[in-house]
């Protein structure tokens, strides 16, 4: 393997790490907004589900569960999202 190949591989790994970092930051912000909003938008929840990683699944499920618990009549859509996460 040449030095150029090593450099290209290192750059690719750095780019991947940067993308994951941005992805995690976006996930953090969106999950926090879902926690804070009384009625989070379905679009925001769709975005979270699109970029959700397996190791962040519980964080998202916990945020949704808080919403279901705090509402006397929780959203059917939110309950369905939780059920999909459980399977």
N, C-alpha and C positions, 0 to 999 in steps of 0.2 A: 504494500500500500504506500502510495506516495505521500509526501508532505501536504500536497494540495488536497488529496482525498481526506487526510486527517483534519485539515482546516475546514473543509466543506462539512464533514461530519460534526465537528464541534459547533459550527455555525447553525447547523440544522437542529442540534440538541438545544442550543441556546434559544433559538426561535420557538421551539416547542415549549420550553420552560416558560418563556415569556407569554405565550398564548395561554398556557395553563394558568399562569398567574392572573392574567386578565380575566379568564373564564371564572376563576375562583372569586375574584373581586366582584365581578358582575353578579355572580351567584349570591355572595354575601349581601350586596346591596338589595337585590330583589327579595331575598328571603326576609331581610329586615323590614323592608317596605310592606311585605305581606303581613308580617307580625304587627306593624303599626297601624295599617289601614283597617278601618272598621269593616269595609267591604272591598277587599282587594279585587282588582280587575282580573277577569278571566284571561285577558291577553298577557298580563304579567305572569300569571300562573302557568300559562302555556309556554312562555319564554323560559321560565325556570325548568319546566319539565323537558324542554328541548335540550338544555345544556347540563342538566342534572347528572352528577357523577355518582357512582354507587356509594362512595364513602360520605356523600352529603345527603343521601336519601332520608336519613333519620332527622336531620336538621329541618328539612322541608316538611316532612310528615309531622314533626312536633309543632311547627308553625301552623299548619292546617288544623291539627287537633285542638290547639288553643282556640282557634276561631269557632270550631264546632262546639266546644265546651262552653264558650262564653255567650253564645247566641241561643236564645230560647227556641227559635225555629231556624236551625242551621240550613245553609244552602244545600240543596240536593246535589248540585254540581261539586261542591267541596267534599261532601261525603263520598261521592263516586271517585273523586281524585284520590282520596285516602285509601279507598278499597283497591284501586289500581296499584297504588304504591305497596300495598300489603302482599300482593301476589307475585 
